[in-house]
């Protein structure tokens, strides 16, 4: 798995966390202020998350940034 692109691995984790919350991409976009298309691109590994987005996502999921990035 470590050979797989980090953006793909992060996107998979992001989608899993979103599903665990029962959020749609539209709800997550409204909740975080990150555009729905950008969330989709993050989940598919087409885009890299910037530091601000990572912090917003961690806060939205109620976790620390290291926790969000762990095991990806």
C-alpha positions, 0 to 999 in steps of 0.5 A, a space after each residue: 500500500 505504501 507504493 500507492 500514491 498518497 493522494 489516493 490513500 488520503 482520498 480513500 480515508 477522507 471518503 471513509 470518514 465522510 461515510 462514517 459521519 453519514 455525510 454527502 459530499 454536498 453536506 460536507 461542502 456546506 459544513 466545511 466551506 470546501 467546495 463539493 467538486 474539490 471534495 470529490 477531487 480529493 476523494 479520488 486523488 485528483 487533487 492534493 489537500 493544502 494545509 488549510 483544507 487539512 486543518 478544516 477537515 480535521 476540525 470538521 471530523 473532530 480530530 487532530 491533524 496528526 490523527 487525520 493523516 495517520 495510517 494513510 
